[in-house]
């Protein structure tokens, strides 16, 4: 895989990234997808369908809430914001992710057999 190809997201990662984004500011689904693409240098591109599925799942779990508003291009859009439960979940998930990646990195850095 070259450094300019998109990478597949591991299960649960999109939810974590959406919560992170919404912890900064409320956003509509298309804006979330665009933000993820831009911030990752186009390496993460979940697509609108996956983003909206994740948003609906997070909303059903009480981690995000949505309300209708007008977008920058003067269209009605559903804006999502993180709830207090979502912030707690984000904190927990960030710690788990960092612990997980630290352990996997440590194991991968071990010398291999000759």
MOFENTA-V357105 format. One record per residue. RES is the residue in three letters. NEAR is the number of other C-alpha atoms within 8 Angstrom. D_LAST is the distance of its C-alpha to the last C-alpha in Angstrom with 2 decimals. Layout:
# MOFENTA-V357105
[[RES:NEAR:D_LAST] [RES:NEAR:D_LAST]]
This chain:
# MOFENTA-V357105
[[UNK:3:25.17] [UNK:4:26.90] [UNK:4:28.11] [UNK:6:31.65] [UNK:8:31.21] [UNK:8:32.43] [UNK:7:30.04] [UNK:5:30.84] [UNK:8:31.98] [UNK:6:30.59] [UNK:5:33.34] [UNK:6:35.65] [UNK:8:34.50] [UNK:12:37.61] [UNK:10:39.89] [UNK:11:38.25] [UNK:9:38.59] [UNK:10:42.19] [UNK:13:43.11] [UNK:9:41.66] [UNK:10:43.71] [UNK:12:46.84] [UNK:10:46.49] [UNK:6:47.36] [UNK:7:50.28] [UNK:10:51.83] [UNK:10:50.88] [UNK:10:51.59] [UNK:13:48.98] [UNK:7:48.87] [UNK:8:48.56] [UNK:12:45.56] [UNK:13:43.76] [UNK:8:44.67] [UNK:9:43.58] [UNK:12:40.12] [UNK:12:39.72] [UNK:8:41.04] [UNK:7:39.14] [UNK:8:35.78] [UNK:7:36.41] [UNK:12:37.03] [UNK:10:33.53] [UNK:12:35.11] [UNK:10:37.96] [UNK:10:38.92] [UNK:7:42.15] [UNK:9:45.59] [UNK:7:45.44] [UNK:8:42.35] [UNK:13:43.80] [UNK:9:47.15] [UNK:8:45.66] [UNK:10:43.75] [UNK:12:46.95] [UNK:8:49.00] [UNK:8:46.50] [UNK:11:46.51] [UNK:11:50.29] [UNK:7:50.69] [UNK:7:48.60] [UNK:10:50.89] [UNK:14:48.23] [UNK:14:49.99] [UNK:10:53.61] [UNK:9:55.19] [UNK:7:58.53] [UNK:8:60.13] [UNK:8:60.79] [UNK:9:61.23] [UNK:8:58.28] [UNK:5:58.35] [UNK:5:59.55] [UNK:6:62.40] [UNK:7:61.09] [UNK:8:60.94] [UNK:9:57.45] [UNK:10:56.02] [UNK:12:54.54] [UNK:13:52.04] [UNK:12:51.67] [UNK:14:49.54] [UNK:10:51.33] [UNK:7:51.00] [UNK:9:48.97] [UNK:12:46.75] [UNK:12:46.22] [UNK:8:45.26] [UNK:9:42.84] [UNK:11:41.34] [UNK:8:40.81] [UNK:8:39.17] [UNK:9:37.00] [UNK:9:35.88] [UNK:8:34.75] [UNK:8:32.90] [UNK:8:31.20] [UNK:8:30.14] [UNK:8:28.86] [UNK:8:26.93] [UNK:8:25.34] [UNK:8:24.55] [UNK:8:22.72] [UNK:8:20.79] [UNK:8:19.89] [UNK:8:18.80] [UNK:7:16.50] [UNK:6:15.07] [UNK:6:14.55] [UNK:6:12.29] [UNK:4:8.81] [UNK:4:6.37] [UNK:3:3.78] [UNK:2:0.00]]
